[in-house]
Amino acid sequence: MGKARQSVSAEAYGTWNQKKAYTPPVIAKTDEQKDRLKKTLLKSFMFSALEPKDMEIITMAMKECNFAEGLKVITEGEDGDFLFVIESGALNCTKNIGGEDKVVKTVNTGDVFGELALLYNCPRAATVVAKEASVCWQLDRESFNHIVKDAAVARRNKYDQFLQSVTLISSIDAYERSQIADALVPEVYNKGDTIVNQDEPGDKFYIIEEGSLYANKGDKRVMDYKVGDYFGELALLKNQPRACSIIVESDTCKVLSMTRNSFNKMLGPLQGLLSRQVMNYA
């Protein structure tokens, strides 16, 4: 019988997770494959910030996988020793909710799936099935642990902790919150900067991480924003121009943005919560 995998705390602090001598795998690739893979990794939050040396190691360690439409790639509840980055195609992530399998997210080019089992040493959080023919790149647990994990865990935990303080999102479960955390991109602005302009088309949703802002409609100040508030959702939910201009009031301001594409992937939780809040806006 195989040895049972230990708990998260045991992995983090026990002998199981002590770093051993690491010899990265080298999987032969053509120059064309390397080029495709590097372009794919640069689209992924988890890999785009890697140092060139580490990017080269990861590039050589990954294996190309082609999944036919309908193929089950990952099964909820099972152990997992690989994650995948999508080069092309689309896959559905489903969870068993109330005895019924429900699609909770669709992942596309540049997205990562299967990472939770590696990040937190837990069973697979969802089943992943190819929605269409897809090309993905597989990375093993050991390479992930040595090259990618520390930075990925720190980033995700930072944003996850912050999102728990955002009233809108605090009710979402940990899995769904982690997906939102991965889609957020930090942006920094200075006093007087206009983040969105009234009547212009909008393709981003924002949550305020630091600083204060205010909304102008025409020449009238209509709303103030503080840490944990959000704005920009109306343009995405209703596909309409920005209702107000949003201007930085504090000396500096940091917001977390989510693009329309990422927003649309949050199939249920985020869109549902925001839709119920629309009535609060004039």
C-alpha positions as a Markdown table, in Angstrom:
| # | Residue | x | y | z |
|---|---|---|---|---|
| 1 | Met | 0.0 | 0.0 | 0.0 |
| 2 | Gly | 1.3 | 3.4 | -0.9 |
| 3 | Lys | 2.1 | 5.9 | 1.9 |
| 4 | Ala | -0.8 | 8.3 | 2.5 |
| 5 | Arg | 0.0 | 11.9 | 1.7 |
| 6 | Gln | 0.3 | 14.1 | 4.8 |
| 7 | Ser | -1.8 | 17.1 | 5.7 |
| 8 | Val | -1.1 | 20.6 | 4.5 |
| 9 | Ser | 0.7 | 21.6 | 7.7 |
| 10 | Ala | 2.8 | 18.4 | 7.6 |
| 11 | Glu | 3.8 | 19.2 | 4.0 |
| 12 | Ala | 4.6 | 22.8 | 4.8 |
| 13 | Tyr | 6.7 | 22.1 | 7.9 |
| 14 | Gly | 7.5 | 18.4 | 8.1 |
| 15 | Thr | 10.1 | 16.2 | 6.4 |
| 16 | Trp | 7.9 | 15.5 | 3.4 |
| 17 | Asn | 8.4 | 19.0 | 2.1 |
| 18 | Gln | 12.0 | 19.6 | 2.9 |
| 19 | Lys | 13.7 | 20.6 | -0.3 |
| 20 | Lys | 15.9 | 17.9 | -1.7 |
| 21 | Ala | 18.5 | 18.0 | -4.4 |
| 22 | Tyr | 16.6 | 18.8 | -7.5 |
| 23 | Thr | 17.5 | 17.7 | -11.0 |
| 24 | Pro | 15.0 | 19.3 | -13.4 |
| 25 | Pro | 13.5 | 17.1 | -16.1 |
| 26 | Val | 14.4 | 17.9 | -19.6 |
| 27 | Ile | 11.8 | 17.0 | -22.2 |
| 28 | Ala | 13.0 | 17.4 | -25.8 |
| 29 | Lys | 11.2 | 20.1 | -27.8 |
| 30 | Thr | 11.6 | 21.7 | -31.2 |
| 31 | Asp | 12.3 | 25.4 | -31.4 |
| 32 | Glu | 8.7 | 25.9 | -32.6 |
| 33 | Gln | 7.4 | 24.1 | -29.4 |
| 34 | Lys | 9.7 | 26.2 | -27.2 |
| 35 | Asp | 8.5 | 29.4 | -28.8 |
| 36 | Arg | 4.8 | 28.4 | -28.4 |
| 37 | Leu | 5.3 | 27.4 | -24.8 |
| 38 | Lys | 7.1 | 30.6 | -23.8 |
| 39 | Lys | 4.4 | 32.7 | -25.4 |
| 40 | Thr | 1.8 | 30.7 | -23.4 |
| 41 | Leu | 3.6 | 31.1 | -20.1 |
| 42 | Leu | 3.9 | 34.8 | -20.5 |
| 43 | Lys | 0.1 | 35.0 | -20.6 |
| 44 | Ser | -0.2 | 33.2 | -17.2 |
| 45 | Phe | -0.1 | 35.0 | -13.8 |
| 46 | Met | 1.8 | 32.1 | -12.3 |
| 47 | Phe | 4.7 | 32.0 | -14.7 |
| 48 | Ser | 4.9 | 35.4 | -16.4 |
| 49 | Ala | 7.1 | 36.9 | -13.6 |
| 50 | Leu | 9.7 | 34.1 | -13.6 |
| 51 | Glu | 13.3 | 35.1 | -13.9 |
| 52 | Pro | 14.8 | 34.1 | -17.4 |
| 53 | Lys | 16.9 | 31.3 | -15.8 |
| 54 | Asp | 13.8 | 29.8 | -14.1 |
| 55 | Met | 11.6 | 30.3 | -17.2 |
| 56 | Glu | 14.1 | 28.2 | -19.2 |
| 57 | Ile | 14.1 | 25.4 | -16.6 |
| 58 | Ile | 10.3 | 25.3 | -16.6 |
| 59 | Thr | 10.1 | 25.5 | -20.4 |
| 60 | Met | 12.3 | 22.4 | -20.7 |
| 61 | Ala | 10.4 | 20.6 | -17.9 |
| 62 | Met | 7.0 | 20.9 | -19.4 |
| 63 | Lys | 5.3 | 18.3 | -21.6 |
| 64 | Glu | 2.9 | 19.0 | -24.4 |
| 65 | Cys | -0.5 | 17.3 | -24.0 |
| 66 | Asn | -3.3 | 17.2 | -26.6 |
| 67 | Phe | -6.8 | 16.6 | -25.2 |
| 68 | Ala | -9.7 | 15.7 | -27.4 |
| 69 | Glu | -13.2 | 17.2 | -26.9 |
| 70 | Gly | -14.9 | 15.5 | -24.0 |
| 71 | Leu | -11.8 | 14.0 | -22.5 |
| 72 | Lys | -11.7 | 14.1 | -18.6 |
| 73 | Val | -8.3 | 15.5 | -17.7 |
| 74 | Ile | -8.7 | 15.8 | -13.9 |
| 75 | Thr | -11.3 | 14.2 | -11.5 |
| 76 | Glu | -12.5 | 16.0 | -8.4 |
| 77 | Gly | -11.4 | 14.4 | -5.2 |
| 78 | Glu | -8.4 | 12.5 | -6.6 |
| 79 | Asp | -4.7 | 13.2 | -5.7 |
| 80 | Gly | -2.8 | 15.2 | -8.3 |
| 81 | Asp | 0.9 | 15.6 | -9.1 |
| 82 | Phe | 0.6 | 17.8 | -12.2 |
| 83 | Leu | -0.7 | 21.1 | -13.2 |
| 84 | Phe | -1.6 | 22.3 | -16.7 |
| 85 | Val | -1.2 | 25.6 | -18.6 |
| 86 | Ile | -3.5 | 26.0 | -21.6 |
| 87 | Glu | -2.0 | 27.0 | -25.0 |
| 88 | Ser | -5.2 | 26.7 | -27.0 |
| 89 | Gly | -8.7 | 25.5 | -26.6 |
| 90 | Ala | -11.1 | 25.6 | -23.6 |
| 91 | Leu | -11.9 | 23.3 | -20.7 |
| 92 | Asn | -14.8 | 23.2 | -18.3 |
| 93 | Cys | -14.2 | 23.0 | -14.5 |
| 94 | Thr | -17.1 | 21.3 | -12.8 |
| 95 | Lys | -17.9 | 20.6 | -9.1 |
| 96 | Asn | -20.3 | 18.3 | -7.5 |
| 97 | Ile | -22.8 | 20.6 | -5.8 |
| 98 | Gly | -25.9 | 19.1 | -4.1 |
| 99 | Gly | -25.3 | 15.8 | -5.9 |
| 100 | Glu | -25.2 | 17.5 | -9.3 |
| 101 | Asp | -22.1 | 18.3 | -11.5 |
| 102 | Lys | -22.1 | 22.1 | -12.2 |
| 103 | Val | -19.8 | 24.1 | -14.4 |
| 104 | Val | -18.1 | 26.7 | -12.1 |
| 105 | Lys | -15.5 | 28.0 | -14.5 |
| 106 | Thr | -14.3 | 27.7 | -18.1 |
| 107 | Val | -10.6 | 28.0 | -18.6 |
| 108 | Asn | -8.9 | 29.2 | -21.8 |
| 109 | Thr | -5.6 | 30.2 | -23.3 |
| 110 | Gly | -3.0 | 31.2 | -20.7 |
| 111 | Asp | -5.1 | 29.9 | -17.8 |
| 112 | Val | -3.7 | 27.4 | -15.3 |
| 113 | Phe | -5.6 | 24.5 | -13.8 |
| 114 | Gly | -4.8 | 21.6 | -11.4 |
| 115 | Glu | -2.6 | 23.9 | -9.4 |
| 116 | Leu | -4.6 | 23.7 | -6.1 |
| 117 | Ala | -3.5 | 20.1 | -5.5 |
| 118 | Leu | 0.1 | 21.2 | -5.8 |
| 119 | Leu | -0.2 | 24.5 | -3.9 |
| 120 | Tyr | -2.0 | 23.1 | -0.9 |
| 121 | Asn | -1.4 | 19.4 | -1.0 |
| 122 | Cys | -5.1 | 18.7 | -1.2 |
| 123 | Pro | -7.3 | 16.5 | -3.5 |
| 124 | Arg | -8.4 | 17.9 | -6.8 |
| 125 | Ala | -10.9 | 20.7 | -6.2 |
| 126 | Ala | -12.8 | 20.2 | -9.4 |
| 127 | Thr | -13.2 | 17.9 | -12.4 |
| 128 | Val | -11.8 | 19.3 | -15.6 |
| 129 | Val | -13.1 | 18.2 | -19.0 |
| 130 | Ala | -12.1 | 19.4 | -22.5 |
| 131 | Lys | -14.9 | 21.6 | -23.9 |
| 132 | Glu | -13.1 | 21.4 | -27.2 |
| 133 | Ala | -9.9 | 20.0 | -28.6 |
| 134 | Ser | -7.2 | 21.7 | -26.5 |
| 135 | Val | -3.4 | 21.9 | -26.3 |
| 136 | Cys | -2.0 | 22.1 | -22.8 |
| 137 | Trp | 1.4 | 21.9 | -21.1 |
| 138 | Gln | 1.9 | 19.7 | -18.1 |
| 139 | Leu | 4.3 | 20.5 | -15.2 |
| 140 | Asp | 5.2 | 18.0 | -12.5 |
| 141 | Arg | 4.9 | 18.7 | -8.7 |
| 142 | Glu | 8.7 | 18.7 | -8.0 |
| 143 | Ser | 9.5 | 21.3 | -10.7 |
| 144 | Phe | 6.6 | 23.4 | -9.5 |
| 145 | Asn | 7.7 | 23.2 | -5.9 |
| 146 | His | 11.3 | 24.1 | -6.6 |
| 147 | Ile | 10.8 | 26.9 | -9.2 |
| 148 | Val | 7.3 | 28.3 | -9.0 |
| 149 | Lys | 5.5 | 27.5 | -5.8 |
| 150 | Asp | 6.8 | 30.0 | -3.2 |
| 151 | Ala | 6.0 | 33.1 | -5.3 |
| 152 | Ala | 2.7 | 31.7 | -6.4 |
| 153 | Val | 1.6 | 30.9 | -2.9 |
| 154 | Ala | 2.6 | 34.3 | -1.6 |
| 155 | Arg | 0.7 | 36.1 | -4.3 |
| 156 | Arg | -2.4 | 34.0 | -4.0 |
| 157 | Asn | -2.5 | 34.2 | -0.2 |
| 158 | Lys | -2.0 | 37.9 | -0.2 |
| 159 | Tyr | -4.9 | 38.5 | -2.6 |
| 160 | Asp | -7.1 | 35.8 | -1.0 |
| 161 | Gln | -6.7 | 37.4 | 2.4 |
| 162 | Phe | -7.6 | 40.8 | 1.0 |
| 163 | Leu | -10.6 | 39.4 | -0.9 |
| 164 | Gln | -12.0 | 38.0 | 2.4 |
| 165 | Ser | -12.2 | 41.6 | 3.6 |
| 166 | Val | -14.2 | 42.7 | 0.5 |
| 167 | Thr | -17.9 | 42.5 | 1.5 |
| 168 | Leu | -19.0 | 41.6 | -2.0 |
| 169 | Ile | -16.7 | 38.6 | -2.2 |
| 170 | Ser | -16.3 | 37.4 | 1.4 |
| 171 | Ser | -19.3 | 35.0 | 1.0 |
| 172 | Ile | -17.7 | 33.1 | -2.0 |
| 173 | Asp | -16.0 | 29.8 | -1.1 |
| 174 | Ala | -12.2 | 29.4 | -1.0 |
| 175 | Tyr | -12.0 | 27.7 | -4.4 |
| 176 | Glu | -14.0 | 30.4 | -6.2 |
| 177 | Arg | -12.1 | 33.2 | -4.3 |
| 178 | Ser | -8.8 | 31.7 | -5.5 |
| 179 | Gln | -9.9 | 31.9 | -9.1 |
| 180 | Ile | -10.8 | 35.5 | -8.7 |
| 181 | Ala | -7.4 | 36.2 | -6.9 |
| 182 | Asp | -5.6 | 34.7 | -9.9 |
| 183 | Ala | -7.4 | 36.9 | -12.4 |
| 184 | Leu | -6.6 | 40.2 | -10.6 |
| 185 | Val | -3.8 | 42.5 | -11.9 |
| 186 | Pro | -2.4 | 45.3 | -9.6 |
| 187 | Glu | -2.4 | 48.9 | -11.0 |
| 188 | Val | -1.0 | 51.9 | -9.3 |
| 189 | Tyr | -2.2 | 55.5 | -9.8 |
| 190 | Asn | -1.3 | 58.9 | -8.3 |
| 191 | Lys | -3.5 | 61.8 | -6.9 |
| 192 | Gly | -5.7 | 63.3 | -9.6 |
| 193 | Asp | -5.4 | 60.4 | -12.1 |
| 194 | Thr | -8.6 | 59.4 | -13.8 |
| 195 | Ile | -8.9 | 55.6 | -13.8 |
| 196 | Val | -12.1 | 55.4 | -15.9 |
| 197 | Asn | -13.8 | 58.2 | -17.9 |
| 198 | Gln | -17.5 | 58.8 | -18.1 |
| 199 | Asp | -19.2 | 57.7 | -21.4 |
| 200 | Glu | -16.1 | 55.7 | -22.6 |
| 201 | Pro | -16.5 | 51.9 | -23.2 |
| 202 | Gly | -15.3 | 49.8 | -20.3 |
| 203 | Asp | -13.4 | 46.5 | -20.3 |
| 204 | Lys | -12.2 | 46.2 | -16.7 |
| 205 | Phe | -13.7 | 45.8 | -13.2 |
| 206 | Tyr | -11.7 | 47.2 | -10.2 |
| 207 | Ile | -11.4 | 46.6 | -6.5 |
| 208 | Ile | -9.6 | 49.2 | -4.4 |
| 209 | Glu | -6.6 | 47.7 | -2.4 |
| 210 | Glu | -5.1 | 51.0 | -1.2 |
| 211 | Gly | -6.1 | 54.6 | -1.2 |
| 212 | Ser | -9.3 | 56.5 | -1.8 |
| 213 | Leu | -11.2 | 57.7 | -5.0 |
| 214 | Tyr | -14.3 | 59.5 | -5.9 |
| 215 | Ala | -16.8 | 59.4 | -8.8 |
| 216 | Asn | -17.9 | 62.4 | -10.8 |
| 217 | Lys | -21.0 | 62.4 | -13.0 |
| 218 | Gly | -20.6 | 65.4 | -15.2 |
| 219 | Asp | -19.3 | 68.1 | -12.8 |
| 220 | Lys | -21.0 | 66.6 | -9.8 |
| 221 | Arg | -19.3 | 64.4 | -7.2 |
| 222 | Val | -21.7 | 61.5 | -6.7 |
| 223 | Met | -19.8 | 58.8 | -4.7 |
| 224 | Asp | -16.7 | 58.2 | -2.6 |
| 225 | Tyr | -14.7 | 54.9 | -2.6 |
| 226 | Lys | -12.4 | 53.4 | 0.0 |
| 227 | Val | -10.4 | 50.2 | 0.5 |
| 228 | Gly | -12.5 | 47.1 | -0.3 |
| 229 | Asp | -14.9 | 49.0 | -2.6 |
| 230 | Tyr | -15.3 | 48.1 | -6.2 |
| 231 | Phe | -16.3 | 49.9 | -9.4 |
| 232 | Gly | -16.6 | 49.3 | -13.2 |
| 233 | Glu | -18.9 | 46.4 | -13.0 |
| 234 | Leu | -21.8 | 48.1 | -14.8 |
| 235 | Ala | -19.9 | 48.4 | -18.0 |
| 236 | Leu | -19.2 | 44.7 | -17.9 |
| 237 | Leu | -22.6 | 43.5 | -16.8 |
| 238 | Lys | -24.6 | 45.6 | -19.1 |
| 239 | Asn | -22.0 | 46.2 | -21.9 |
| 240 | Gln | -22.7 | 50.0 | -21.6 |
| 241 | Pro | -20.4 | 53.0 | -21.4 |
| 242 | Arg | -18.9 | 54.1 | -18.1 |
| 243 | Ala | -21.6 | 55.8 | -15.9 |
| 244 | Cys | -19.1 | 58.0 | -14.1 |
| 245 | Ser | -15.5 | 59.1 | -14.1 |
| 246 | Ile | -13.4 | 57.7 | -11.2 |
| 247 | Ile | -10.6 | 59.9 | -9.9 |
| 248 | Val | -7.8 | 59.3 | -7.4 |
| 249 | Glu | -8.2 | 61.4 | -4.2 |
| 250 | Ser | -5.3 | 60.0 | -2.1 |
| 251 | Asp | -1.7 | 60.7 | -2.8 |
| 252 | Thr | -1.4 | 57.2 | -4.4 |
| 253 | Cys | -3.9 | 54.4 | -5.0 |
| 254 | Lys | -3.6 | 50.7 | -5.8 |
| 255 | Val | -6.4 | 48.9 | -7.5 |
| 256 | Leu | -6.8 | 45.3 | -8.6 |
| 257 | Ser | -8.3 | 45.0 | -12.0 |
| 258 | Met | -10.0 | 42.2 | -13.8 |
| 259 | Thr | -10.5 | 42.2 | -17.6 |
| 260 | Arg | -13.7 | 41.5 | -19.4 |
| 261 | Asn | -12.5 | 38.1 | -20.5 |
| 262 | Ser | -11.5 | 37.1 | -17.0 |
| 263 | Phe | -14.8 | 38.5 | -15.6 |
| 264 | Asn | -16.8 | 36.5 | -18.1 |
| 265 | Lys | -15.0 | 33.3 | -17.1 |
| 266 | Met | -16.4 | 33.7 | -13.5 |
| 267 | Leu | -19.6 | 31.9 | -14.7 |
| 268 | Gly | -21.7 | 32.0 | -11.5 |
| 269 | Pro | -20.4 | 33.5 | -8.3 |
| 270 | Leu | -19.0 | 36.8 | -9.2 |
| 271 | Gln | -21.4 | 37.8 | -11.9 |
| 272 | Gly | -24.4 | 36.7 | -9.8 |
| 273 | Leu | -23.3 | 38.7 | -6.8 |
| 274 | Leu | -22.6 | 41.8 | -8.9 |
| 275 | Ser | -25.9 | 41.5 | -10.8 |
| 276 | Arg | -27.8 | 41.6 | -7.4 |
| 277 | Gln | -25.9 | 44.8 | -6.5 |
| 278 | Val | -26.8 | 46.7 | -9.7 |
| 279 | Met | -30.0 | 48.0 | -8.2 |
| 280 | Asn | -27.8 | 50.1 | -5.8 |
| 281 | Tyr | -26.7 | 52.3 | -8.6 |
| 282 | Ala | -28.6 | 55.1 | -10.2 |
